[in-house]
Amino acid sequence: AMRSRAEVDATLETAKLNPAELLPVVHCLSFGPQAGAGECCLLQLEPGLCAELEAGRSLVIRGEKDEQAVLCSKDKTYDIKIADTSNMLLFIPGCKTPEQLKEDQASCNIIHSQVAGFSNNYWELRRCRPKLKKLRKLLMEDPYEGPGSQKDQTLTFSKYTTEDLFGLIQASEEEILHQLHVIDACKIEGYWRMLEFDYEMKLLNHVTQLIDSESWSLSKVPLCTCLEELGSLEPKEMIEHILLSYGRKYIDDGEVYFEMHEDKICRATAQMLLQNAVKFNLSEFQEVWQQSVPEGMTTRLDQLKGLALVDKSSRPETVFLLKVEDLPEDNQERFNSLFSIREKWTEVDITPYIQDLCAEKQTVGALLTKYARSSMQNGVRVYNSRRPIS
């Protein structure tokens, strides 16, 4: 039965509440026949995301069965956590807030509302790093070995279109497309592929040998001539892809040229030399490395950040391959794995291996404070694990 004003006033008196301190309008709540828990989910949005939805754009929840769900807008990724509340949250269609009631003085003083549903929790979003490690992992299942490769003739290899990757990777569309560019993936017959490293080096070698034989400047390599000269050796789109991966494209006088990236070419050459040895005598490596890069390029150890690590404690000093992309994506697992490789790290050495873990506005220093313990060793600050490493 609907409550009358007299019943409302009697209830207020029993509850020892002074009607003068309350708004004159009273909501009388009743539960509708459909009101059940768990029928609805509440999602708390920051203003920017709310505006996205109001503008008609969509948000997507991504993740496979064994992954923690994330929510993505066009260009950002958020972790979804369930936040419990001590108060029950009631959903009342057309419910008016005190502010609206104050404005609308004429409304009758009893409003009968039906509760359509209720909840004891809501989804809370927290901006997180896009989970992009899997992208390289999927594309490396079947790297592209060139047009003549036997493996590509079979129909069994894993193929991924842009849409497939949007469905499998826990990141926003823009973050995924940007990462494809960062890892130098290339689209072949509609599928994203990574070049197999030896094939990539073969292509790069063709280009650098041509630059050498034509005595071109490394900052002005003409696309047209490269395609003409090398087109008989490899597909033209592969030649162009390698120029895009290892150079910056620009146009001069209507012609397309590339300025080659010295650091990237030196780095790739180092990887080629290091991947066949467990450890390499540092001074011998530096000598061979400098001899192996194109004429006019200078090798420097800082080109190896996140690719190789120098061991200054061994006699003679050595260098070995340690690629940041092979390390775990989870913060704690990443530190565990680094501390199992080396017990004590200087900030300079560890930075390239944890830089990518920094969330928005977070510094390497803050990460080290949280996951490592610092001490001084011969006047140098070093970091070791906060927990025993098994």
C-alpha angles and dihedrals in degrees: 000000000000115000119241125221090253091056091049092051092048090052091050090051092050088050089050092237122150109231090207090067093053133071111265091236116088127197113215108199128205129172115248119226092256098047105125135151118251093027092106136034124212118216121195111214132191113233093259093056092043089055089051091058094042089053089057098255119133135236118215131210110217135190142093123251095274096046132088106251120251130191119223134197120192092285111008138063128215133190113232116221127176111236116199119214127207091216121066111244114221124202111218116177113228092006114172121221122223089256091056091046093052090054092047101054093161095068115114114261099243121057117188109209130183118217107229097190144332140216140193095204144030137202114261120200125214122186108244141176111274110254098238104150090092091060094068090039092056093045092047091058086083113012116191112258097185137279096294096051117131093215093061092054090064116079096222103085120112110261124191128191123195089262092051090054092048087056096047107037122075098226139087120274093253092049091050094048091047091050092050086057092046093053091045094240114170134206114241118180090340096310128104112240138176116220115244105250097241091049090048090052091048090055092045089049092054089053097046092047090051091049088051096047093046092043090228121168111255088232094056114046112159115227095205095057092044090056092046095047099039101031092093091056101045138005110284093234089057091052089050091046092054091049089051091048096048102029146040116250120224139159124236122179091343093307125111116236137173129219105210118231105236096194094050094049092047090049094051090049090052091051090052091052096043101044093074097052131062091213131359128206101251100224093045090048093051091052095048091042094055091048091050099055123084118278111274096030124112123212119218129179092236088067086072097064110141091003107070138010128219116220105211094174095065121084111255097024114252139199127209138180116265113161119199091214090063092059124093119274096221113091098229093043090049092055092044090053094047093049091050089055094047127007098211127031134187115224090246092055098043098042098081088052097053103027091097091056093064111113121213110313091355119133132215087242091060091050092050091050090054101042106026142046119228131215138161120257118182090337094309123110111236133183129219136173122292089213133043110271112225 
